[in-house]
Every structure is written in C-alpha cells, then in structure tokens.
Amino acid sequence: RGTDKQSNRVKMFQQMQEVKYDVHQMETVGKSEKCIDIQLAVEMLHYATVPGAYDVAILLSGDKDFIPALVRTRQKGKQVAIVSMKSGCNRALYESPHVRDYNVVWIDDVL
C-alpha cells in the first residue's frame, strides 16, 4: 500500500523537482516517528547560511513545531512563507507576525 503514483500530490512533487526544488520524500511503515520536522528544520537553517542558496523558504506544513526554525531563518536574513491547509494549520503560524513574511497561502483556496 502506498500513495497512488497518479495522485495530485505525487504529481505536484514531480513538478517541483522538474523545476529544481529540493524535494524530500520518505517512505514510512506503521506509526513510527518519522523525524521529518527535524530534518526539514535542519535543512532550512543549513541553507539559510549558504550564500545564494535561497531567498525565500517556503514551508508546506501547519505544524507549530517549526516556529523556532522559522524565526531563526528570518534572523539569518531569509524570508519565510507558509503554505498549509486551513484545517491543519496551527493558529500560531498565521497569527504570529514574527514567524513569516507573507500571508499564509491556503492550499484549500487554490486546489
């Protein structure tokens, strides 16, 4: 069992890779901890210190555990944008102005 290779989600990730986005995907089994949050936060902060790596970090998540990484990324001079679903976004991500540089893009509104 896995994600349908023809799903919109898989197609979106493929299109992102085609235009050179750094896309990380993992296959998981069961309900074990995936440590994706930590992996994404480390990557975001690492590349924030690499000259010319990016100007805007775009986080596709609604998890408030990213707030410290988002704040530190902004302190490194990078801008931060958040893309999430309305039903899965912690309010701290869209109510705290020190976390992001743009209004949250709601996936629900564009799909």
Phi and psi in radians as a Rosetta constraint file:
Dihedral C 1 N 2 CA 2 C 2 CIRCULARHARMONIC -2.913 0.35
Dihedral N 2 CA 2 C 2 N 3 CIRCULARHARMONIC -3.024 0.35
Dihedral C 2 N 3 CA 3 C 3 CIRCULARHARMONIC -1.289 0.35
Dihedral N 3 CA 3 C 3 N 4 CIRCULARHARMONIC 2.325 0.35
Dihedral C 3 N 4 CA 4 C 4 CIRCULARHARMONIC -1.042 0.35
Dihedral N 4 CA 4 C 4 N 5 CIRCULARHARMONIC 2.188 0.35
Dihedral C 4 N 5 CA 5 C 5 CIRCULARHARMONIC -1.113 0.35
Dihedral N 5 CA 5 C 5 N 6 CIRCULARHARMONIC -0.275 0.35
Dihedral C 5 N 6 CA 6 C 6 CIRCULARHARMONIC -1.761 0.35
Dihedral N 6 CA 6 C 6 N 7 CIRCULARHARMONIC 0.111 0.35
Dihedral C 6 N 7 CA 7 C 7 CIRCULARHARMONIC -1.190 0.35
Dihedral N 7 CA 7 C 7 N 8 CIRCULARHARMONIC 2.716 0.35
Dihedral C 7 N 8 CA 8 C 8 CIRCULARHARMONIC -1.047 0.35
Dihedral N 8 CA 8 C 8 N 9 CIRCULARHARMONIC -0.595 0.35
Dihedral C 8 N 9 CA 9 C 9 CIRCULARHARMONIC -1.118 0.35
Dihedral N 9 CA 9 C 9 N 10 CIRCULARHARMONIC -0.834 0.35
Dihedral C 9 N 10 CA 10 C 10 CIRCULARHARMONIC -1.126 0.35
Dihedral N 10 CA 10 C 10 N 11 CIRCULARHARMONIC -0.725 0.35
Dihedral C 10 N 11 CA 11 C 11 CIRCULARHARMONIC -1.080 0.35
Dihedral N 11 CA 11 C 11 N 12 CIRCULARHARMONIC -0.701 0.35
Dihedral C 11 N 12 CA 12 C 12 CIRCULARHARMONIC -1.085 0.35
Dihedral N 12 CA 12 C 12 N 13 CIRCULARHARMONIC -0.798 0.35
Dihedral C 12 N 13 CA 13 C 13 CIRCULARHARMONIC -1.111 0.35
Dihedral N 13 CA 13 C 13 N 14 CIRCULARHARMONIC -0.673 0.35
Dihedral C 13 N 14 CA 14 C 14 CIRCULARHARMONIC -1.115 0.35
Dihedral N 14 CA 14 C 14 N 15 CIRCULARHARMONIC -0.740 0.35
Dihedral C 14 N 15 CA 15 C 15 CIRCULARHARMONIC -1.142 0.35
Dihedral N 15 CA 15 C 15 N 16 CIRCULARHARMONIC -0.661 0.35
Dihedral C 15 N 16 CA 16 C 16 CIRCULARHARMONIC -1.116 0.35
Dihedral N 16 CA 16 C 16 N 17 CIRCULARHARMONIC -0.727 0.35
Dihedral C 16 N 17 CA 17 C 17 CIRCULARHARMONIC -1.140 0.35
Dihedral N 17 CA 17 C 17 N 18 CIRCULARHARMONIC -0.652 0.35
Dihedral C 17 N 18 CA 18 C 18 CIRCULARHARMONIC -1.081 0.35
Dihedral N 18 CA 18 C 18 N 19 CIRCULARHARMONIC -0.542 0.35
Dihedral C 18 N 19 CA 19 C 19 CIRCULARHARMONIC -1.745 0.35
Dihedral N 19 CA 19 C 19 N 20 CIRCULARHARMONIC 0.373 0.35
Dihedral C 19 N 20 CA 20 C 20 CIRCULARHARMONIC 1.313 0.35
Dihedral N 20 CA 20 C 20 N 21 CIRCULARHARMONIC 0.418 0.35
Dihedral C 20 N 21 CA 21 C 21 CIRCULARHARMONIC -1.278 0.35
Dihedral N 21 CA 21 C 21 N 22 CIRCULARHARMONIC 2.584 0.35
Dihedral C 21 N 22 CA 22 C 22 CIRCULARHARMONIC -1.514 0.35
Dihedral N 22 CA 22 C 22 N 23 CIRCULARHARMONIC 1.771 0.35
Dihedral C 22 N 23 CA 23 C 23 CIRCULARHARMONIC -1.878 0.35
Dihedral N 23 CA 23 C 23 N 24 CIRCULARHARMONIC 2.196 0.35
Dihedral C 23 N 24 CA 24 C 24 CIRCULARHARMONIC -1.904 0.35
Dihedral N 24 CA 24 C 24 N 25 CIRCULARHARMONIC 2.202 0.35
Dihedral C 24 N 25 CA 25 C 25 CIRCULARHARMONIC -2.248 0.35
Dihedral N 25 CA 25 C 25 N 26 CIRCULARHARMONIC 2.518 0.35
Dihedral C 25 N 26 CA 26 C 26 CIRCULARHARMONIC -2.332 0.35
Dihedral N 26 CA 26 C 26 N 27 CIRCULARHARMONIC 2.525 0.35
Dihedral C 26 N 27 CA 27 C 27 CIRCULARHARMONIC -1.678 0.35
Dihedral N 27 CA 27 C 27 N 28 CIRCULARHARMONIC 2.288 0.35
Dihedral C 27 N 28 CA 28 C 28 CIRCULARHARMONIC -2.096 0.35
Dihedral N 28 CA 28 C 28 N 29 CIRCULARHARMONIC 2.694 0.35
Dihedral C 28 N 29 CA 29 C 29 CIRCULARHARMONIC -2.193 0.35
Dihedral N 29 CA 29 C 29 N 30 CIRCULARHARMONIC 2.225 0.35
Dihedral C 29 N 30 CA 30 C 30 CIRCULARHARMONIC 1.285 0.35
Dihedral N 30 CA 30 C 30 N 31 CIRCULARHARMONIC -2.711 0.35
Dihedral C 30 N 31 CA 31 C 31 CIRCULARHARMONIC -1.925 0.35
Dihedral N 31 CA 31 C 31 N 32 CIRCULARHARMONIC 0.464 0.35
Dihedral C 31 N 32 CA 32 C 32 CIRCULARHARMONIC -1.262 0.35
Dihedral N 32 CA 32 C 32 N 33 CIRCULARHARMONIC 2.742 0.35
Dihedral C 32 N 33 CA 33 C 33 CIRCULARHARMONIC -1.126 0.35
Dihedral N 33 CA 33 C 33 N 34 CIRCULARHARMONIC 2.323 0.35
Dihedral C 33 N 34 CA 34 C 34 CIRCULARHARMONIC -1.727 0.35
Dihedral N 34 CA 34 C 34 N 35 CIRCULARHARMONIC -0.322 0.35
Dihedral C 34 N 35 CA 35 C 35 CIRCULARHARMONIC 1.046 0.35
Dihedral N 35 CA 35 C 35 N 36 CIRCULARHARMONIC 0.450 0.35
Dihedral C 35 N 36 CA 36 C 36 CIRCULARHARMONIC -1.161 0.35
Dihedral N 36 CA 36 C 36 N 37 CIRCULARHARMONIC -0.700 0.35
Dihedral C 36 N 37 CA 37 C 37 CIRCULARHARMONIC -0.977 0.35
Dihedral N 37 CA 37 C 37 N 38 CIRCULARHARMONIC -0.823 0.35
Dihedral C 37 N 38 CA 38 C 38 CIRCULARHARMONIC -1.154 0.35
Dihedral N 38 CA 38 C 38 N 39 CIRCULARHARMONIC -0.752 0.35
Dihedral C 38 N 39 CA 39 C 39 CIRCULARHARMONIC -1.045 0.35
Dihedral N 39 CA 39 C 39 N 40 CIRCULARHARMONIC -0.795 0.35
Dihedral C 39 N 40 CA 40 C 40 CIRCULARHARMONIC -1.157 0.35
Dihedral N 40 CA 40 C 40 N 41 CIRCULARHARMONIC -0.734 0.35
Dihedral C 40 N 41 CA 41 C 41 CIRCULARHARMONIC -1.101 0.35
Dihedral N 41 CA 41 C 41 N 42 CIRCULARHARMONIC -0.736 0.35
Dihedral C 41 N 42 CA 42 C 42 CIRCULARHARMONIC -1.102 0.35
Dihedral N 42 CA 42 C 42 N 43 CIRCULARHARMONIC -0.790 0.35
Dihedral C 42 N 43 CA 43 C 43 CIRCULARHARMONIC -1.074 0.35
Dihedral N 43 CA 43 C 43 N 44 CIRCULARHARMONIC -0.778 0.35
Dihedral C 43 N 44 CA 44 C 44 CIRCULARHARMONIC -1.046 0.35
Dihedral N 44 CA 44 C 44 N 45 CIRCULARHARMONIC -0.819 0.35
Dihedral C 44 N 45 CA 45 C 45 CIRCULARHARMONIC -1.237 0.35
Dihedral N 45 CA 45 C 45 N 46 CIRCULARHARMONIC -0.664 0.35
Dihedral C 45 N 46 CA 46 C 46 CIRCULARHARMONIC -1.035 0.35
Dihedral N 46 CA 46 C 46 N 47 CIRCULARHARMONIC -0.922 0.35
Dihedral C 46 N 47 CA 47 C 47 CIRCULARHARMONIC -1.210 0.35
Dihedral N 47 CA 47 C 47 N 48 CIRCULARHARMONIC -0.361 0.35
Dihedral C 47 N 48 CA 48 C 48 CIRCULARHARMONIC -1.153 0.35
Dihedral N 48 CA 48 C 48 N 49 CIRCULARHARMONIC -0.391 0.35
Dihedral C 48 N 49 CA 49 C 49 CIRCULARHARMONIC -1.700 0.35
Dihedral N 49 CA 49 C 49 N 50 CIRCULARHARMONIC -0.089 0.35
Dihedral C 49 N 50 CA 50 C 50 CIRCULARHARMONIC -1.592 0.35
Dihedral N 50 CA 50 C 50 N 51 CIRCULARHARMONIC 2.033 0.35
Dihedral C 50 N 51 CA 51 C 51 CIRCULARHARMONIC -0.984 0.35
Dihedral N 51 CA 51 C 51 N 52 CIRCULARHARMONIC 2.245 0.35
Dihedral C 51 N 52 CA 52 C 52 CIRCULARHARMONIC 1.345 0.35
Dihedral N 52 CA 52 C 52 N 53 CIRCULARHARMONIC 0.080 0.35
Dihedral C 52 N 53 CA 53 C 53 CIRCULARHARMONIC -1.187 0.35
Dihedral N 53 CA 53 C 53 N 54 CIRCULARHARMONIC -0.752 0.35
Dihedral C 53 N 54 CA 54 C 54 CIRCULARHARMONIC -2.870 0.35
Dihedral N 54 CA 54 C 54 N 55 CIRCULARHARMONIC 2.819 0.35
Dihedral C 54 N 55 CA 55 C 55 CIRCULARHARMONIC -1.844 0.35
Dihedral N 55 CA 55 C 55 N 56 CIRCULARHARMONIC -0.623 0.35
Dihedral C 55 N 56 CA 56 C 56 CIRCULARHARMONIC -2.245 0.35
Dihedral N 56 CA 56 C 56 N 57 CIRCULARHARMONIC 2.153 0.35
Dihedral C 56 N 57 CA 57 C 57 CIRCULARHARMONIC -1.523 0.35
Dihedral N 57 CA 57 C 57 N 58 CIRCULARHARMONIC 2.226 0.35
Dihedral C 57 N 58 CA 58 C 58 CIRCULARHARMONIC -1.969 0.35
Dihedral N 58 CA 58 C 58 N 59 CIRCULARHARMONIC 1.955 0.35
Dihedral C 58 N 59 CA 59 C 59 CIRCULARHARMONIC -1.696 0.35
Dihedral N 59 CA 59 C 59 N 60 CIRCULARHARMONIC 2.145 0.35
Dihedral C 59 N 60 CA 60 C 60 CIRCULARHARMONIC -1.740 0.35
Dihedral N 60 CA 60 C 60 N 61 CIRCULARHARMONIC 1.492 0.35
Dihedral C 60 N 61 CA 61 C 61 CIRCULARHARMONIC -2.951 0.35
Dihedral N 61 CA 61 C 61 N 62 CIRCULARHARMONIC 2.864 0.35
Dihedral C 61 N 62 CA 62 C 62 CIRCULARHARMONIC -2.169 0.35
Dihedral N 62 CA 62 C 62 N 63 CIRCULARHARMONIC 0.260 0.35
Dihedral C 62 N 63 CA 63 C 63 CIRCULARHARMONIC -1.504 0.35
Dihedral N 63 CA 63 C 63 N 64 CIRCULARHARMONIC 2.155 0.35
Dihedral C 63 N 64 CA 64 C 64 CIRCULARHARMONIC -1.237 0.35
Dihedral N 64 CA 64 C 64 N 65 CIRCULARHARMONIC -0.194 0.35
Dihedral C 64 N 65 CA 65 C 65 CIRCULARHARMONIC -1.085 0.35
Dihedral N 65 CA 65 C 65 N 66 CIRCULARHARMONIC -0.295 0.35
Dihedral C 65 N 66 CA 66 C 66 CIRCULARHARMONIC -1.430 0.35
Dihedral N 66 CA 66 C 66 N 67 CIRCULARHARMONIC -0.161 0.35
Dihedral C 66 N 67 CA 67 C 67 CIRCULARHARMONIC -0.944 0.35
Dihedral N 67 CA 67 C 67 N 68 CIRCULARHARMONIC -0.853 0.35
Dihedral C 67 N 68 CA 68 C 68 CIRCULARHARMONIC -1.022 0.35
Dihedral N 68 CA 68 C 68 N 69 CIRCULARHARMONIC -0.714 0.35
Dihedral C 68 N 69 CA 69 C 69 CIRCULARHARMONIC -1.170 0.35
Dihedral N 69 CA 69 C 69 N 70 CIRCULARHARMONIC -0.660 0.35
Dihedral C 69 N 70 CA 70 C 70 CIRCULARHARMONIC -1.149 0.35
Dihedral N 70 CA 70 C 70 N 71 CIRCULARHARMONIC -0.758 0.35
Dihedral C 70 N 71 CA 71 C 71 CIRCULARHARMONIC -1.100 0.35
Dihedral N 71 CA 71 C 71 N 72 CIRCULARHARMONIC -0.807 0.35
Dihedral C 71 N 72 CA 72 C 72 CIRCULARHARMONIC -1.147 0.35
Dihedral N 72 CA 72 C 72 N 73 CIRCULARHARMONIC -0.634 0.35
Dihedral C 72 N 73 CA 73 C 73 CIRCULARHARMONIC -1.076 0.35
Dihedral N 73 CA 73 C 73 N 74 CIRCULARHARMONIC -0.744 0.35
Dihedral C 73 N 74 CA 74 C 74 CIRCULARHARMONIC -1.152 0.35
Dihedral N 74 CA 74 C 74 N 75 CIRCULARHARMONIC -0.636 0.35
Dihedral C 74 N 75 CA 75 C 75 CIRCULARHARMONIC -1.132 0.35
Dihedral N 75 CA 75 C 75 N 76 CIRCULARHARMONIC -0.421 0.35
Dihedral C 75 N 76 CA 76 C 76 CIRCULARHARMONIC -1.440 0.35
Dihedral N 76 CA 76 C 76 N 77 CIRCULARHARMONIC 0.062 0.35
Dihedral C 76 N 77 CA 77 C 77 CIRCULARHARMONIC 1.594 0.35
Dihedral N 77 CA 77 C 77 N 78 CIRCULARHARMONIC 0.139 0.35
Dihedral C 77 N 78 CA 78 C 78 CIRCULARHARMONIC -1.681 0.35
Dihedral N 78 CA 78 C 78 N 79 CIRCULARHARMONIC 2.651 0.35
Dihedral C 78 N 79 CA 79 C 79 CIRCULARHARMONIC -1.582 0.35
Dihedral N 79 CA 79 C 79 N 80 CIRCULARHARMONIC 2.708 0.35
Dihedral C 79 N 80 CA 80 C 80 CIRCULARHARMONIC -2.244 0.35
Dihedral N 80 CA 80 C 80 N 81 CIRCULARHARMONIC 2.334 0.35
Dihedral C 80 N 81 CA 81 C 81 CIRCULARHARMONIC -2.192 0.35
Dihedral N 81 CA 81 C 81 N 82 CIRCULARHARMONIC 2.600 0.35
Dihedral C 81 N 82 CA 82 C 82 CIRCULARHARMONIC -2.151 0.35
Dihedral N 82 CA 82 C 82 N 83 CIRCULARHARMONIC 2.339 0.35
Dihedral C 82 N 83 CA 83 C 83 CIRCULARHARMONIC -2.115 0.35
Dihedral N 83 CA 83 C 83 N 84 CIRCULARHARMONIC 2.246 0.35
Dihedral C 83 N 84 CA 84 C 84 CIRCULARHARMONIC -2.726 0.35
Dihedral N 84 CA 84 C 84 N 85 CIRCULARHARMONIC 2.995 0.35
Dihedral C 84 N 85 CA 85 C 85 CIRCULARHARMONIC -1.634 0.35
Dihedral N 85 CA 85 C 85 N 86 CIRCULARHARMONIC 2.476 0.35
Dihedral C 85 N 86 CA 86 C 86 CIRCULARHARMONIC -0.998 0.35
Dihedral N 86 CA 86 C 86 N 87 CIRCULARHARMONIC -0.696 0.35
Dihedral C 86 N 87 CA 87 C 87 CIRCULARHARMONIC -1.335 0.35
Dihedral N 87 CA 87 C 87 N 88 CIRCULARHARMONIC -0.219 0.35
Dihedral C 87 N 88 CA 88 C 88 CIRCULARHARMONIC -2.106 0.35
Dihedral N 88 CA 88 C 88 N 89 CIRCULARHARMONIC 0.334 0.35
Dihedral C 88 N 89 CA 89 C 89 CIRCULARHARMONIC -1.914 0.35
Dihedral N 89 CA 89 C 89 N 90 CIRCULARHARMONIC 2.167 0.35
Dihedral C 89 N 90 CA 90 C 90 CIRCULARHARMONIC -1.154 0.35
Dihedral N 90 CA 90 C 90 N 91 CIRCULARHARMONIC 2.345 0.35
Dihedral C 90 N 91 CA 91 C 91 CIRCULARHARMONIC -1.038 0.35
Dihedral N 91 CA 91 C 91 N 92 CIRCULARHARMONIC -0.457 0.35
Dihedral C 91 N 92 CA 92 C 92 CIRCULARHARMONIC -1.077 0.35
Dihedral N 92 CA 92 C 92 N 93 CIRCULARHARMONIC -0.489 0.35
Dihedral C 92 N 93 CA 93 C 93 CIRCULARHARMONIC -1.258 0.35
Dihedral N 93 CA 93 C 93 N 94 CIRCULARHARMONIC -0.533 0.35
Dihedral C 93 N 94 CA 94 C 94 CIRCULARHARMONIC -1.851 0.35
Dihedral N 94 CA 94 C 94 N 95 CIRCULARHARMONIC -0.190 0.35
Dihedral C 94 N 95 CA 95 C 95 CIRCULARHARMONIC -1.706 0.35
Dihedral N 95 CA 95 C 95 N 96 CIRCULARHARMONIC -0.321 0.35
Dihedral C 95 N 96 CA 96 C 96 CIRCULARHARMONIC -1.654 0.35
Dihedral N 96 CA 96 C 96 N 97 CIRCULARHARMONIC 1.968 0.35
Dihedral C 96 N 97 CA 97 C 97 CIRCULARHARMONIC -1.233 0.35
Dihedral N 97 CA 97 C 97 N 98 CIRCULARHARMONIC -0.335 0.35
Dihedral C 97 N 98 CA 98 C 98 CIRCULARHARMONIC -1.440 0.35
Dihedral N 98 CA 98 C 98 N 99 CIRCULARHARMONIC 0.025 0.35
Dihedral C 98 N 99 CA 99 C 99 CIRCULARHARMONIC -1.685 0.35
Dihedral N 99 CA 99 C 99 N 100 CIRCULARHARMONIC -0.459 0.35
Dihedral C 99 N 100 CA 100 C 100 CIRCULARHARMONIC -2.534 0.35
Dihedral N 100 CA 100 C 100 N 101 CIRCULARHARMONIC 2.862 0.35
Dihedral C 100 N 101 CA 101 C 101 CIRCULARHARMONIC -1.860 0.35
Dihedral N 101 CA 101 C 101 N 102 CIRCULARHARMONIC -0.211 0.35
Dihedral C 101 N 102 CA 102 C 102 CIRCULARHARMONIC -2.313 0.35
Dihedral N 102 CA 102 C 102 N 103 CIRCULARHARMONIC 2.832 0.35
Dihedral C 102 N 103 CA 103 C 103 CIRCULARHARMONIC -1.109 0.35
Dihedral N 103 CA 103 C 103 N 104 CIRCULARHARMONIC 2.581 0.35
Dihedral C 103 N 104 CA 104 C 104 CIRCULARHARMONIC -1.101 0.35
Dihedral N 104 CA 104 C 104 N 105 CIRCULARHARMONIC 2.386 0.35
Dihedral C 104 N 105 CA 105 C 105 CIRCULARHARMONIC -1.607 0.35
Dihedral N 105 CA 105 C 105 N 106 CIRCULARHARMONIC 2.088 0.35
Dihedral C 105 N 106 CA 106 C 106 CIRCULARHARMONIC -1.585 0.35
Dihedral N 106 CA 106 C 106 N 107 CIRCULARHARMONIC 2.048 0.35
Dihedral C 106 N 107 CA 107 C 107 CIRCULARHARMONIC -0.977 0.35
Dihedral N 107 CA 107 C 107 N 108 CIRCULARHARMONIC -0.657 0.35
Dihedral C 107 N 108 CA 108 C 108 CIRCULARHARMONIC -0.973 0.35
Dihedral N 108 CA 108 C 108 N 109 CIRCULARHARMONIC -0.558 0.35
Dihedral C 108 N 109 CA 109 C 109 CIRCULARHARMONIC -1.399 0.35
Dihedral N 109 CA 109 C 109 N 110 CIRCULARHARMONIC -0.318 0.35
Dihedral C 109 N 110 CA 110 C 110 CIRCULARHARMONIC -2.008 0.35
Dihedral N 110 CA 110 C 110 N 111 CIRCULARHARMONIC -0.130 0.35
